Amino acid sequence: MAFVFPFPVISKEEYPSFRQQVGSHLADSYDEWLKVHNEQIEEARRNGDTVARIEVKYDEFVEFCRTTGATSNANTLLDFTVKKAGWKP
């Protein structure tokens, strides 16, 4: 069964802020993160899944965490990405 996977797209300029906010769940550098990110996307596609790249902005993510009371971590970043895509769990 194919799934639709939302992948957050983070700009190189905002990556350090996301890295500081989310912590060690993101790679040390943007280039490392982008490499892993692209590998995960290709793996999902090879498995027949659909990929949705969703642009996320740091300020929007921080506001999401603040208003929902969520802890800033990788899972919350994915939750935010899903919400931004307009999907419902």
C-alpha positions in Angstrom: 0.0 0.0 0.0 1.4 3.4 -1.0 1.6 6.2 1.4 2.0 10.0 1.1 5.0 11.2 3.0 5.4 14.9 3.9 9.0 16.0 3.9 9.9 19.3 5.4 11.9 21.6 3.2 14.2 23.9 5.2 16.2 26.7 3.6 19.9 26.7 4.0 19.7 30.1 5.7 17.2 28.9 8.3 18.8 25.5 8.9 21.1 26.7 11.8 18.0 28.0 13.6 16.1 24.8 13.1 19.2 22.8 14.2 19.4 24.9 17.4 15.7 24.6 18.1 15.2 20.9 17.2 18.6 19.7 18.4 20.6 16.7 17.5 17.8 15.0 15.6 18.9 17.1 12.7 22.3 16.6 11.1 25.2 18.9 12.1 25.2 20.7 8.8 22.7 21.6 6.1 24.6 19.7 3.5 24.5 16.5 5.6 20.8 17.0 6.3 20.0 17.6 2.6 21.9 14.4 1.6 20.0 12.2 4.1 16.7 14.0 3.3 17.1 13.3 -0.4 18.1 9.7 0.3 14.9 9.2 2.3 12.8 10.8 -0.4 14.3 8.5 -3.1 13.8 5.4 -0.8 10.1 6.4 -0.3 9.7 6.8 -4.1 11.4 3.4 -4.8 8.8 1.9 -2.4 6.1 3.3 -4.5 5.1 6.0 -2.0 4.3 9.6 -2.9 6.4 12.4 -1.6 5.2 15.9 -0.7 7.8 18.5 -0.1 6.4 21.1 2.2 8.3 24.3 2.8 8.6 25.2 6.5 9.7 28.5 7.9 11.5 28.8 11.2 9.2 31.5 12.6 6.1 29.5 11.7 7.5 26.4 13.4 8.4 28.4 16.6 4.9 29.9 16.6 3.3 26.4 16.2 5.3 25.1 19.2 4.3 28.1 21.3 0.6 28.0 20.5 0.3 24.2 20.8 2.6 23.9 23.8 4.6 21.3 21.9 8.2 20.6 22.6 10.6 21.5 19.7 11.8 18.2 18.4 11.9 16.2 15.1 8.5 14.7 15.7 6.9 18.1 16.3 8.6 19.3 13.1 6.9 16.5 11.2 3.6 17.2 12.9 4.0 20.8 11.8 4.8 19.8 8.3 1.7 17.6 8.1 -0.5 20.5 9.5 1.0 22.9 7.0 0.2 20.5 4.2 -3.4 20.7 5.3 -3.6 16.9 6.1 -5.6 15.5 9.0 -4.2 12.5 10.9 
